[in-house]
Amino acid sequence: MEKLIKKEEMKVSEEIHQDIIVPVPEEKEEKKINLNDFLTRLAPGKTLRVALDDILEGESGALIVIDCPGLKELIDGGFKINTNFTAQKLAELAKMDGAIIISKDLRKILMANVLLVPKASILTNETGTRHKAAERTAKQLGTFVIAVSERRNKISIFYEDKKHILEDSESILRRATETLNILEKQRELLDDAIKNLNILEITGLVSIGDVCTVLQRIEVINKMMDTMKRYLTELGNQGIILRMRIKEIFKGIENIELFILKDYSHRPSVAKRILSSITFEGIIDPEALSRMIFESPPDIQIEPLGYRMLDKLNLNEREVKLLIDEFNNLSNIFNASEEELAVLLKNRAINLKKELDSLKEQILVGKKL
C-alpha cells in the first residue's frame, strides 16, 4: 500500500513539474490586412458586397466600421446586437442614421445606430457629415470604414489615410478590358524589342539605349499590372478570363528583366530598386533612364555578360558562371572554339558548340526564343 501511495505521489509530482516547465504557447500575432486584401472581401458575390449593393439599390446611406482596438472610445450611444452577419440584416440596420460596427472577420454585426466621435482636429477632404466621420475614424484608428452615399450613389472605402471608391462590376470590367488591350500591345512591343536586342547582342552592336528600350517596356507592363491587379481583386470570380490572359502577358517577364540587369549592370539589385521606384514619366524618358540605371548616355556601346542567352541552353548555373568568368562576355563565348570550351566542360563542349551555333542562327532569322 505504501509503495502504491508513493508511486501515485511521484506521478502527481511529475505532472505538477511538467505543468510548471511546459511553456505556454504564444498567441500568434494577427496578420494585418491591407486595402487590397480587404477589397477581396468586397468582390461581387461576397456577402458584404451584396449588402452594400442592396443598400444602394434601396437608396439608403450607411456608415460601417470594422471593429478594432480603441473603437470603444470613439462611439457614443447605439445598441449592442452581436448577431451573425447577413446581407439582409445589414441592409435593414442601415435604414437607421447611426454607424454599424462589424467584427474583424465580418461574421458578426456587433452594434448599430452608433454615433462616431473621432477627433475633429483630424484633417479631412470630405464634405458630408457621414464621410467626414468615416475619414477621421479611419485615420485615427487605422481601420476600415465604409461610407455608402445615397445622394452620390457611391461606396467609399477609407483606410488609414487612403480612400477608394468601389465601382460597379460593369465599370470595372470595362476599364480592366481597356487596360488589358493596352497591356497586350505593350507585350508585342516588348517582344519586338527583345528580338532586336537578341540580334544586336549576337552582332556585338548593343548600346545602353537598346537595353533601356527593353527595360522601359518591361517596367511599363509592371506598373500597369499594379492597376490591373486592383481591378481583378474587385472583380473577384468575374475576372477569371482576364486573369488567364494576364498570366500569358506577364509570362517570363520577371526573368527577362533579371537576366538583362545581370548582363549589363554591375549592381543588378540596386538597378531593380531604381526601376521599381521610377514614375511613368521617368520610364518613358530613355535619356533619364539610361543615366539613372547605367550612369551613362544612351548611345554608349555595352557588352552583355551572357546570362540571358546562356539560360536558353542546356547549362546549369555553375556552368554558366564558369563560361562567363572565363570568357568575360557573350561575344567571346559565341566565338570560342570547341577546344577552348572543352577546357571548362570537357566532353560536353561539342554539344554546347552546336547549341550556340543553332541559337545564333535562330536569332539571325528573327525566330522568337
RODO-2510 file (C-alpha; in nm, 4 decimals, decimal comma):
residues 369
     n   res          X          Y          Z
     1     m     0,0000     0,0000     0,0000
     2     e     0,2795     0,2397     0,0947
     3     k     0,4541     0,1638    -0,2343
     4     l     0,1322     0,2380    -0,4218
     5     i     0,0847     0,5688    -0,2392
     6     k     0,4465     0,6705    -0,3074
     7     k     0,4046     0,5763    -0,6714
     8     e     0,0925     0,7942    -0,7008
     9     e     0,2701     1,0813    -0,5219
    10     m     0,5615     1,0569    -0,7664
    11     k     0,3164     1,0573    -1,0593
    12     v     0,1389     1,3690    -0,9291
    13     s     0,4753     1,5345    -0,8644
    14     e     0,5841     1,4663    -1,2234
    15     e     0,2561     1,6084    -1,3607
    16     i     0,2950     1,9216    -1,1475
    17     h     0,6566     1,9569    -1,2604
    18     q     0,5533     1,9176    -1,6237
    19     d     0,2857     2,1816    -1,5767
    20     i     0,5484     2,4196    -1,4461
    21     i     0,8148     2,3679    -1,7105
    22     v     0,5963     2,3326    -2,0191
    23     p     0,5914     2,6773    -2,1826
    24     v     0,2571     2,8330    -2,2594
    25     p     0,2240     2,8637    -2,6379
    26     e     0,2402     3,2216    -2,7528
    27     e    -0,0625     3,3614    -2,9272
    28     k     0,0005     3,4103    -3,2940
    29     e     0,0078     3,7728    -3,3897
    30     e    -0,2847     3,8528    -3,6132
    31     k    -0,1787     3,9398    -3,9637
    32     k    -0,2705     4,2944    -4,0559
    33     i    -0,4569     4,3107    -4,3852
    34     n    -0,4054     4,5902    -4,6351
    35     l    -0,6544     4,7681    -4,8585
    36     n    -0,6069     4,5213    -5,1433
    37     d    -0,6783     4,2285    -4,9101
    38     f    -0,9924     4,3992    -4,7844
    39     l    -1,1150     4,4613    -5,1378
    40     t    -1,1180     4,0848    -5,1987
    41     r    -1,3910     4,0682    -4,9345
    42     l    -1,5906     4,3189    -5,1353
    43     a    -1,5759     4,1375    -5,4688
    44     p    -1,9090     4,0780    -5,6476
    45     g    -2,0981     3,7915    -5,4884
    46     k    -1,9356     3,8293    -5,1456
    47     t    -2,1873     3,8743    -4,8633
    48     l    -2,0681     4,2211    -4,7635
    49     r    -2,0767     4,3392    -5,1256
    50     v    -2,4305     4,2040    -5,1677
    51     a    -2,5348     4,4037    -4,8602
    52     l    -2,3719     4,7243    -4,9891
    53     d    -2,5371     4,6850    -5,3291
    54     d    -2,8739     4,6291    -5,1565
    55     i    -2,8242     4,9488    -4,9545
    56     l    -2,7518     5,1449    -5,2735
    57     e    -3,0488     4,9950    -5,4569
    58     g    -3,2711     5,0829    -5,1616
    59     e    -3,1472     5,4429    -5,1934
    60     s    -3,0189     5,4377    -4,8368
    61     g    -2,6900     5,5512    -4,6889
    62     a    -2,4684     5,3711    -4,4401
    63     l    -2,1608     5,4095    -4,2240
    64     i    -1,9929     5,0761    -4,1471
    65     v    -1,6861     5,0383    -3,9255
    66     i    -1,4708     4,7296    -3,8883
    67     d    -1,4008     4,6676    -3,5198
    68     c    -1,0515     4,7478    -3,3921
    69     p    -0,8675     4,8435    -3,0716
    70     g    -0,9649     5,1899    -2,9478
    71     l    -1,3008     5,1983    -3,1257
    72     k    -1,4986     5,1986    -2,7985
    73     e    -1,3537     5,5409    -2,7117
    74     l    -1,4897     5,6843    -3,0374
    75     i    -1,8511     5,5672    -3,0146
    76     d    -2,1475     5,7166    -2,8351
    77     g    -2,4947     5,5710    -2,7934
    78     g    -2,6283     5,2967    -3,0162
    79     f    -2,7151     4,9469    -2,9038
    80     k    -2,5419     4,6093    -2,8952
    81     i    -2,6569     4,3366    -3,1310
    82     n    -2,3812     4,0715    -3,1522
    83     t    -2,5652     3,8727    -3,4179
    84     n    -2,4423     3,6669    -3,7118
    85     f    -2,3763     3,8778    -4,0181
    86     t    -2,6125     3,8532    -4,3141
    87     a    -2,6613     4,0890    -4,6057
    88     q    -3,0298     4,1332    -4,5205
    89     k    -2,9609     4,2279    -4,1570
    90     l    -2,7006     4,4849    -4,2569
    91     a    -2,9281     4,6388    -4,5187
    92     e    -3,2109     4,6694    -4,2642
    93     l    -2,9889     4,8225    -3,9951
    94     a    -2,8557     5,0748    -4,2483
    95     k    -3,2022     5,2336    -4,2544
    96     m    -3,1135     5,3910    -3,9191
    97     d    -2,8952     5,7002    -3,9085
    98     g    -2,6055     5,5757    -3,6950
    99     a    -2,2959     5,3729    -3,7755
   100     i    -2,2831     4,9926    -3,7747
   101     i    -1,9920     4,8077    -3,6149
   102     i    -1,8849     4,4756    -3,7713
   103     s    -1,6305     4,2245    -3,6355
   104     k    -1,2868     4,1943    -3,7975
   105     d    -1,3735     3,8618    -3,9577
   106     l    -1,7010     4,0082    -4,0949
   107     r    -1,9001     3,7304    -3,9294
   108     k    -2,0781     3,9362    -3,6638
   109     i    -2,2739     4,2607    -3,6505
   110     l    -2,1697     4,3972    -3,3110
   111     m    -2,3517     4,7302    -3,2748
   112     a    -2,5884     4,9580    -3,4656
   113     n    -2,7159     5,3175    -3,4597
   114     v    -2,3822     5,4313    -3,3141
   115     l    -2,2582     5,7911    -3,3167
   116     l    -1,8915     5,8195    -3,4150
   117     v    -1,6942     6,0970    -3,2453
   118     p    -1,3381     6,0964    -3,3863
   119     k    -1,1078     6,3918    -3,3241
   120     a    -1,2387     6,6996    -3,5007
   121     s    -0,8802     6,8215    -3,5424
   122     i    -0,8047     6,5450    -3,7942
   123     l    -0,7939     6,6956    -4,1422
   124     t    -1,0497     6,5709    -4,3911
   125     n    -1,1208     6,6448    -4,7564
   126     e    -1,4791     6,5221    -4,7303
   127     t    -1,7866     6,7458    -4,7147
   128     g    -2,0761     6,5338    -4,5849
   129     t    -2,1095     6,4517    -4,2136
   130     r    -2,1029     6,0763    -4,2754
   131     h    -1,7921     6,0872    -4,4960
   132     k    -1,6091     6,3229    -4,2587
   133     a    -1,6692     6,0833    -3,9706
   134     a    -1,5579     5,7916    -4,1895
   135     e    -1,2309     5,9515    -4,2976
   136     r    -1,1422     6,0782    -3,9498
   137     t    -1,2192     5,7412    -3,7879
   138     a    -1,0073     5,5566    -4,0451
   139     k    -0,7161     5,7956    -3,9931
   140     q    -0,7399     5,7938    -3,6144
   141     l    -0,7738     5,4179    -3,5653
   142     g    -0,6177     5,2783    -3,8861
   143     t    -0,9226     5,0623    -3,9515
   144     f    -1,1548     5,0126    -4,2473
   145     v    -1,4613     5,2343    -4,2679
   146     i    -1,7214     5,2083    -4,5431
   147     a    -1,9408     5,5043    -4,6300
   148     v    -2,2392     5,4500    -4,8597
   149     s    -2,3796     5,7704    -5,0064
   150     e    -2,7396     5,7617    -5,1249
   151     r    -2,7058     6,1094    -5,2756
   152     r    -2,3942     6,0363    -5,4804
   153     n    -2,4800     5,6669    -5,5257
   154     k    -2,1240     5,5701    -5,4316
   155     i    -1,9478     5,3356    -5,1925
   156     s    -1,6278     5,4777    -5,0419
   157     i    -1,3690     5,2730    -4,8537
   158     f    -1,1493     5,4608    -4,6058
   159     y    -0,8370     5,3006    -4,4583
   160     e    -0,5720     5,4937    -4,2670
   161     d    -0,5084     5,7923    -4,4977
   162     k    -0,6345     5,6172    -4,8127
   163     k    -0,9678     5,6411    -4,9915
   164     h    -1,1002     5,4040    -5,2556
   165     i    -1,4241     5,4348    -5,4498
   166     l    -1,5900     5,0967    -5,5006
   167     e    -1,7321     5,0906    -5,8516
   168     d    -1,9928     4,8631    -6,0056
   169     s    -1,8696     4,5489    -6,1814
   170     e    -1,9579     4,6667    -6,5320
   171     s    -1,7478     4,9834    -6,4997
   172     i    -1,4511     4,7925    -6,3559
   173     l    -1,4781     4,5219    -6,6236
   174     r    -1,4836     4,7845    -6,8977
   175     r    -1,1758     4,9610    -6,7609
   176     a    -0,9978     4,6306    -6,6989
   177     t    -1,0619     4,5240    -7,0589
   178     e    -0,9261     4,8542    -7,1894
   179     t    -0,6160     4,8159    -6,9731
   180     l    -0,5740     4,4572    -7,0909
   181     n    -0,5772     4,5679    -7,4559
   182     i    -0,3028     4,8199    -7,3815
   183     l    -0,1031     4,5550    -7,1955
   184     e    -0,1278     4,3148    -7,4912
   185     k     0,0054     4,5862    -7,7211
   186     q     0,2876     4,6610    -7,4776
   187     r     0,3785     4,2914    -7,4701
   188     e     0,4009     4,2908    -7,8511
   189     l     0,6321     4,5932    -7,8370
   190     l     0,8405     4,4210    -7,5692
   191     d     0,8769     4,1042    -7,7799
   192     d     0,9882     4,3141    -8,0779
   193     a     1,2411     4,5000    -7,8604
   194     i     1,3774     4,1685    -7,7288
   195     k     1,4148     4,0291    -8,0828
   196     n     1,6090     4,3425    -8,1766
   197     l     1,8266     4,3123    -7,8656
   198     n     1,8974     3,9464    -7,9497
   199     i     2,0333     4,0407    -8,2926
   200     l     2,2379     4,3288    -8,1524
   201     e     2,3892     4,1031    -7,8867
   202     i     2,4915     3,8430    -8,1460
   203     t     2,6465     4,1074    -8,3713
   204     g     2,8101     4,2991    -8,0848
   205     l     2,6286     4,6263    -8,1541
   206     v     2,4323     4,6836    -7,8326
   207     s     2,4048     5,0353    -7,6917
   208     i     2,2769     5,1381    -7,3485
   209     g     1,9761     5,2893    -7,5237
   210     d     1,8855     4,9488    -7,6721
   211     v     1,8935     4,7897    -7,3266
   212     c     1,6879     5,0755    -7,1818
   213     t     1,4239     5,0249    -7,4514
   214     v     1,3626     4,6695    -7,3284
   215     l     1,3691     4,7724    -6,9608
   216     q     1,1295     5,0540    -7,0431
   217     r     0,8759     4,8139    -7,1985
   218     i     0,9051     4,5759    -6,9030
   219     e     0,8510     4,8459    -6,6420
   220     v     0,5541     4,9943    -6,8276
   221     i     0,3938     4,6491    -6,8117
   222     n     0,4892     4,6099    -6,4438
   223     k     0,3363     4,9426    -6,3483
   224     m     0,0193     4,8788    -6,5471
   225     m    -0,0055     4,5380    -6,3810
   226     d    -0,0373     4,7070    -6,0406
   227     t    -0,3531     4,8773    -6,1649
   228     m    -0,4754     4,5586    -6,3290
   229     k    -0,4350     4,3593    -6,0075
   230     r    -0,6642     4,6043    -5,8290
   231     y    -0,9283     4,5592    -6,0984
   232     l    -0,9011     4,1795    -6,0775
   233     t    -0,9313     4,1932    -5,6986
   234     e    -1,2519     4,3926    -5,7210
   235     l    -1,3952     4,1716    -5,9947
   236     g    -1,3452     3,8501    -5,7976
   237     n    -1,4723     3,5462    -5,9909
   238     q    -1,5916     3,7723    -6,2725
   239     g    -1,2278     3,8349    -6,3647
   240     i    -1,1209     3,4732    -6,4216
   241     i    -1,0882     3,5032    -6,8007
   242     l    -0,8997     3,8315    -6,7711
   243     r    -0,6717     3,6727    -6,5131
   244     m    -0,5814     3,3938    -6,7570
   245     r    -0,4979     3,6422    -7,0316
   246     i    -0,2883     3,8499    -6,7899
   247     k    -0,0903     3,5401    -6,6948
   248     e     0,0063     3,4927    -7,0598
   249     i     0,1078     3,8582    -7,0999
   250     f     0,3236     3,8519    -6,7885
   251     k     0,4823     3,5134    -6,8639
   252     g     0,8609     3,5206    -6,8326
   253     i     0,8883     3,8989    -6,7861
   254     e     1,0380     3,8829    -6,4389
   255     n     1,3175     3,6504    -6,5508
   256     i     1,3879     3,8553    -6,8644
   257     e     1,4406     4,1690    -6,6577
   258     l     1,6510     3,9832    -6,4016
   259     f     1,8871     3,8422    -6,6663
   260     i     1,9158     4,1738    -6,8526
   261     l     2,0165     4,3521    -6,5325
   262     k     2,2697     4,0767    -6,4544
   263     d     2,4068     4,1065    -6,8077
   264     y     2,4508     4,4829    -6,8146
   265     s     2,4515     4,6247    -6,4616
   266     h     2,7295     4,5992    -6,2041
   267     r     2,4639     4,6250    -5,9306
   268     p     2,1519     4,4465    -6,0601
   269     s     1,9624     4,4553    -5,7281
   270     v     2,0188     4,8316    -5,6957
   271     a     1,9156     4,8823    -6,0579
   272     k     1,5949     4,6868    -5,9955
   273     r     1,5066     4,9045    -5,6960
   274     i     1,5631     5,2162    -5,9046
   275     l     1,3417     5,0828    -6,1836
   276     s     1,0634     4,9969    -5,9397
   277     s     1,0679     5,3458    -5,7909
   278     i     1,0751     5,5398    -6,1196
   279     t     0,7492     5,7083    -6,2189
   280     f     0,5807     5,6646    -6,5570
   281     e     0,7320     5,9966    -6,6676
   282     g     1,0809     5,8722    -6,5830
   283     i     1,0272     5,5385    -6,7561
   284     i     0,9282     5,6917    -7,0901
   285     d     1,2359     5,9179    -7,0977
   286     p     1,5233     5,6992    -7,2348
   287     e     1,7885     5,9626    -7,1646
   288     a     1,6890     5,9883    -6,7963
   289     l     1,6513     5,6108    -6,7672
   290     s     1,9992     5,5366    -6,9055
   291     r     2,1632     5,7853    -6,6710
   292     m     1,9747     5,6573    -6,3645
   293     i     2,0467     5,2893    -6,4318
   294     f     2,3849     5,2967    -6,6083
   295     e     2,5101     5,6477    -6,5270
   296     s     2,5882     5,6938    -6,8976
   297     p     2,4168     5,8403    -7,2066
   298     p     2,2090     5,6010    -7,4208
   299     d     2,4449     5,5976    -7,7225
   300     i     2,7352     5,4316    -7,5371
   301     q     2,8194     5,0775    -7,6576
   302     i     2,7927     4,7983    -7,3994
   303     e     2,8647     4,4226    -7,3921
   304     p     2,6322     4,1641    -7,2308
   305     l     2,7870     3,9080    -6,9964
   306     g     2,5618     3,6367    -7,1395
   307     y     2,3299     3,5265    -6,8578
   308     r     2,0108     3,5746    -7,0609
   309     m     2,1302     3,3912    -7,3723
   310     l     2,3007     3,1076    -7,1862
   311     d     1,9802     3,0451    -6,9913
   312     k     1,8287     2,9212    -7,3191
   313     l     2,0846     2,6396    -7,3431
   314     n     2,1216     2,3103    -7,1559
   315     l     2,3522     2,4539    -6,8918
   316     n     2,3279     2,4661    -6,5141
   317     e     2,4103     2,7736    -6,3056
   318     r     2,7626     2,6544    -6,2248
   319     e     2,8441     2,6002    -6,5917
   320     v     2,7039     2,9407    -6,6893
   321     k     2,9202     3,1076    -6,4266
   322     l     3,2274     2,9160    -6,5417
   323     l     3,1773     3,0320    -6,9014
   324     i     3,1193     3,3966    -6,8067
   325     d     3,4144     3,4045    -6,5670
   326     e     3,6413     3,2517    -6,8320
   327     f     3,5295     3,4427    -7,1449
   328     n     3,4068     3,7706    -6,9856
   329     n     3,1214     3,8387    -7,2269
   330     l     2,8677     3,6786    -7,4626
   331     s     3,0564     3,7592    -7,7814
   332     n     3,3671     3,5731    -7,6635
   333     i     3,1546     3,2727    -7,5620
   334     f     2,9932     3,2500    -7,9068
   335     n     3,3344     3,2818    -8,0749
   336     a     3,5057     3,0253    -7,8514
   337     s     3,6344     2,7095    -8,0188
   338     e     3,5457     2,3546    -7,9159
   339     e     3,8915     2,3182    -7,7668
   340     e     3,8506     2,6293    -7,5520
   341     l     3,5071     2,5146    -7,4356
   342     a     3,6402     2,1669    -7,3613
   343     v     3,8803     2,3088    -7,1024
   344     l     3,5755     2,4002    -6,8931
   345     l     3,3084     2,1499    -6,9978
   346     k     3,5176     1,8575    -7,1265
   347     n     3,3019     1,6107    -7,3272
   348     r     3,0037     1,8492    -7,3312
   349     a     3,1916     2,1055    -7,5378
   350     i     3,0884     1,9591    -7,8763
   351     n     2,7170     1,9690    -7,7940
   352     l     2,7456     2,3171    -7,6459
   353     k     2,9145     2,4491    -7,9600
   354     k     2,6294     2,3054    -8,1697
   355     e     2,3722     2,4662    -7,9379
   356     l     2,5465     2,8022    -7,9601
   357     d     2,5557     2,7886    -8,3412
   358     s     2,1890     2,6842    -8,3560
   359     l     2,0885     2,9656    -8,1186
   360     k     2,2777     3,2193    -8,3269
   361     e     2,1070     3,1001    -8,6440
   362     q     1,7586     3,1197    -8,4874
   363     i     1,8243     3,4756    -8,3682
   364     l     1,9514     3,5935    -8,7077
   365     v     1,6381     3,4661    -8,8839
   366     g     1,4233     3,6519    -8,6299
   367     k     1,2809     3,3491    -8,4504
   368     k     1,1182     3,4132    -8,1114
   369     l     1,3158     3,2333    -7,8427
***
